[in-house]
Amino acid sequence: MSRTVDLGELLETRPLGRFHAVVAVLGFLALMIDGLDNNAGTVSAPSILRALGGDHAAMGHVFGAGSAGALLGSFLFGYVADRWGRRIGIIASVLCYSVPTLFSAWASSLDQLMVLRFLCGMGVAGVVPNTIALLTETAPRRYRASFVMLTLIGIAAGNSTAGQVAAWLIPSYGWSIVFEVAGVAGVALSALLYVTLPESIRHLAVAEPDGPKLRRLVTRLAPDLEITADTHFFLQQPKREGVALRQLFAGEQRIATPLLWIGYFTEALTFMTLLSWMSVFLVTAGLTQTQAAFTFSYAAMGGICAILVMSRLLDRFGPMALMASAILAIISVSLMGTNGLAHEFLVATAILAIAFCTCTHNALNGTVGLFYPTAIRGKGVGYATGMGRLGLIVGPVVAGMLLSAKLPLQEIMYIVAAPYVVVGLSCWALGRLYQRRFVAGAGIETAEAEPSKIAAHPIATR
């Protein structure tokens, strides 16, 4: 007698196990090296300006070039993930950011560094949405938001590592050592991912329903499940018509997508600008390069602590929980520019600012995948994070111009903090939508469609 297995139900209710641990650890590593590569320029910026010349505005264009590449990479690798799989998307993204970062160590001008950071930015932007998609599609419903968010700690860990590498090695080896460490680590990681990273079961169920990979992965996920030659799988998927961009605005996505885009864009204006210029802000306020690098590292560690607190709140309250971290971030960032602030308090406010911004950023990443079904999740997450990259193009460039214009640091920090007001409002609206769609217990694939519009796709296995 043939047996039918509902893959959606299996993934939604499966207890956390070895398969989940492998995906989480590898996702953590990909995001950690992502954070290290992405912030190699951030923690090295004061030394780069001294070594290569140029002013703050020119360095702002270097940051902006990386952001422009990230904008392109979000869309490009979102397509790659939906077309060829999350696994290939992640591996290709890691290689894309690692090789240019390694070559950046030998850049002899800001113009060369600008081109290389553009290429690196493409890969950096590709890793995040693809990893979010893979984690969202792998985690059980009960732990989904915290599973994604806790793995996203890898970004904060990479940020912290970048600060430690800069603080300990730049005084002896110069700014290029940070890029060398980050590039080599990324190339080695891509080889590890190629050997060990599994594909998304949900993606395979949609893209290769008759392939042997699906059977092998289901066996890895549920080794206690008896799978015979006449076992059949199916995955409920809402029917989708038209091009991907139109699909992002179909049904309740017409509400979620604009809110996510607005939230990501305004969130990046503050958080990514703060990350890009943090070392320069701190040096401008009176710290040394080494003190600024250590502060950046400790701030990233503070972000990890904030994420741990937020992860379970996010599972319980959804995006509504982000309002608290956004408000605290506004207060902390604003205080950073206070005139005459003692170094100890400057360090403390910087740590709090990065911690709360990191928490808000990761929590937004932890929920975005919930608003899209498998067939368009890579594109949905890619376009949303792409809006964040668009904000990253604007924010650091404007901040560089403000620094070059000698605007008081206090005024600059007020400007940097202001977009988080919009972030808080967007998260409130997303939280209302989340409660209406998910608190009632709707599955990840069916929350946005009426049952009558859902088609079951039988998957025959041999």
Residue, then its C-alpha position, 0 to 999 in steps of 0.5 A: m500500500s502506498r503511503t503519502v507524506d505531507l512535507g509541509e506538515l513534516l517540516e512544521t512539526r519535526p523536533l529540532g535535530r541533527f539536520h537542523a543543527v547542521v543547517a544552523v551551524l553552516g548558516f551561522l558560519a556563512l553569515m559570520i564571514d559575511g559580517l567579517d568581509n562586509n566590515a573589513g572596510t569599516v574597521s579599517a577606514p581611519s587607517i585606509l584614509r591615512a594610507l591611501g589619502g582622500d577625505h571622508a566624502a571619498m571614503g563614503h563613495v567606497f562604502g556607497a560602491g559596496s552598497a550599490g553592489a549589494l543592491l544588485g546582488s540582492f536581486l541577482f542571488g535571489y533569482v539564483a536561489d529560486r532558480w538553482g536552489r538555496r545551496i548554490g545561491i549561498i555558495a556562489s555568494v560566499l565566493c563572490y564576497s571572498v575573492p574581491t575582499l582578498f584582492s582588496a588587500w593589494a589595492s593602491s588607491l581608493d578608486q581600486l578599492m571602490v571597484l573591489r568593494f562593489l564586487c564584494g557587496m554583491g556577494v555580501a548581499g546574496v548570502v543574507p536572503n539565501t540563508i534566511a530562506l534556507l533557515t525559514e524553510t527548514a525550521p519547525r513552526r514553533y521555533r522558526a523566528s528564533f531559529v532564524m534570528l539565533t543563526l543570524i547572530g553570525i553577522a554580529a559575531g563577524n562584526s565583532t571578529a572584524g573589530q578584534v582583527a583590526a585592533w590586534l593586527i592593524p598596528s603591526y601589519g597595516w590595514s590590509i591584514v583585515f582583508e587578507v584574513a576575511g578573504v582567506a576565511g571566505v574561500a575556505l568556507s565556500a569549500l566547506l559549504y560545497v561539501t556539507l551544506p544541504e539543499s532546502i527540502r521545500h525548494l526541492a519539492v517545488a523545483e525537483p519533485d521527482g529527483p532523488k535528492l529529495r528522498r535523501l534529504v527527507t531521510r536525513l531530516a527524519p531517519d525514523l520515518e519509513i520511506t519505501a519505493d511507493t512512498h509519495f510526498f506532497l507540499q501544499q503551495p498556493k497557485r501563482e501566476g505571472v512574473a515574480l515582481r507581480q507575485l510579491f504584490a498578490g493577496e496579502q503580499r500587497i500589504a506586507t511587501p511595501l511595509l517590508w520595503i519601507g522598513y528595510f530601507t529606513e532601517a538601513l539608513t540608520f544601522m548600515t550608516l552607523l556600522s560603516w562610519m562607527s570607527v570614524f565617528l568614534v575617532t572624531a569624538g576623541l578615541t584612538q583607532t585601536q580604542a574604536a576597533f575594540t569598541f566596535s567589537y564589544a558593540a557587536m557582542g552587545g548585539i548578540c546579547a540583545i538578539l538572544v533576548m529578542s529571539r523568543l519575544l519575536d516568536r511570541f509577538g512577531p514584528m511588534a517586538l521590534m518597536a522596543s529595540a527601535i526606540l532604544a536604538i533611537i535614544s542610544v544613537s542620539l546620545m552618541g553625539t552629546n558634546g563633551l561626553a566622557h570616553e567611558f560614556l561614549v564607549a557605553t552609548a556606542i555599544l548600546a547603539i550598535a546592540f539595539c540596532t543589530c537586534t532590530h536589524n536581525a529581528l527584521n531579517g528573522t521575520v521577512g521570510l514568513f511573509y512569502p511562500t517557498a516558490i517566491r521566498g528567495k525573490g521576496v527576501g532578496y527584494a526586501t533586503g535589496m531595499g535595505r541595500l538601497g538605503l545603504i547606498v544613500g546613508p553612508v554617502v550622505a554621512g561622508m558628506l556631512l563629516s566633510a562639511k564639518l557638521p557637528l557630530q551631535e547633529i550628524m547623530y540626530i540625522v542618523a537616528a531619525p529614520y528609525v522612527v519610520v522603522g518602528l511604525s513599519c514594524w507595528a504595522l507588520g506586527r498587526l499583519y503577523q498576528r492576523r495571519f500566523v497567531a491562528g496557526a496558519g502554516i508557512e505556505t498557506a497563511e496568505a491563501e484561502p484553502s480553496k486556492i491551494a494546490a497539492h503537488p504530488i511527488a512520486t518517488r522510486 
